[in-house]
């Protein structure tokens, strides 16, 4: 896998996004299927909503796209990772418009 190519592709797609709207999730294979990733996704999206920000997610497993769509994310683009790497699906959800005042 050419990490430089992947990094460049991602930078082009997300370079203009504010940091707080990016979702970075991962689950240890030994703990997959127990709801830990979805729990983290729910918390992250709540924080993003509180900030009134849009959400951006990169899925390295296209089989998970329908799962993320249940959270309001929609497919934006797809691109292959060279040298047999996974297909990356970029996903987007517009801002909820809610920005809560600090409390």
C-alpha positions in Angstrom: 0.0 0.0 0.0 1.4 3.4 -1.0 0.7 5.5 2.2 1.9 8.7 0.5 -0.7 8.3 -2.3 -3.5 7.6 0.2 -2.5 10.5 2.4 -2.5 12.8 -0.7 -5.9 11.6 -1.8 -7.4 12.2 1.7 -5.7 15.6 2.0 -7.4 16.7 -1.3 -10.8 15.5 -0.2 -10.7 16.8 3.4 -8.1 19.6 3.4 -10.8 22.3 3.8 -12.7 20.6 6.6 -12.5 22.0 10.1 -10.8 19.5 12.4 -13.7 19.2 14.8 -16.0 17.7 12.2 -13.8 14.8 11.3 -14.7 11.4 12.6 -11.8 9.0 13.3 -12.9 5.6 14.7 -11.3 2.3 15.0 -12.2 -0.9 16.8 -9.8 -3.6 17.8 -10.7 -6.8 15.9 -11.1 -8.7 19.1 -13.8 -6.3 20.2 -15.7 -5.8 17.0 -19.4 -6.5 16.9 -20.1 -5.4 20.5 -21.3 -1.9 19.8 -18.2 -0.1 21.0 -17.6 1.7 17.7 -21.3 2.7 17.4 -21.2 4.1 21.0 -18.2 6.2 20.1 -19.8 7.3 16.9 -22.9 8.4 18.7 -20.8 10.4 21.2 -18.7 12.0 18.5 -21.7 13.0 16.4 -23.3 14.6 19.5 -20.2 16.7 20.1 -20.2 17.7 16.4 -23.9 18.6 16.6 -23.3 20.7 19.7 -20.6 22.6 17.8 -23.0 23.1 14.8 -20.4 21.5 12.5 -20.9 19.2 9.6 -19.5 15.7 9.9 -17.0 13.9 7.7 -16.1 10.2 7.8 -13.8 8.0 5.8 -14.9 4.3 5.8 -12.3 1.8 4.8 -14.9 -1.0 4.8 -17.7 -0.3 2.2 -19.8 -2.8 4.0 -20.2 -0.3 6.9 -21.7 2.4 4.7 -25.3 1.5 5.3 -24.5 1.5 9.1 -23.2 5.1 8.8 -26.1 6.1 6.7 -28.4 5.3 9.7 -26.6 8.2 11.4 -27.4 10.6 8.6 -24.0 10.4 6.8 -24.2 10.2 3.0 -21.7 8.8 0.6 -19.6 11.6 -1.0 -16.8 10.0 -3.0 -15.0 6.7 -3.3 -11.4 6.0 -4.3 -9.3 2.9 -4.3 -6.1 2.6 -2.3 -3.3 1.4 -4.6 -1.4 -1.9 -4.2 -4.4 -3.9 -3.0 -5.6 -1.6 -0.3 -9.2 -1.1 0.6 -11.6 1.2 -1.2 -12.1 4.3 0.9 -15.7 5.7 1.0 -15.9 9.3 2.1 -19.1 10.3 3.8 -20.7 13.7 4.7 -23.4 15.0 6.9 -24.5 18.6 6.8 -24.4 20.7 10.0 -27.4 20.2 12.3 -27.4 24.0 12.8 -27.5 23.5 16.5 -24.8 25.3 18.4 -25.2 25.1 22.1 -23.8 27.9 24.3 -21.2 26.8 26.9 -22.8 26.2 30.1 
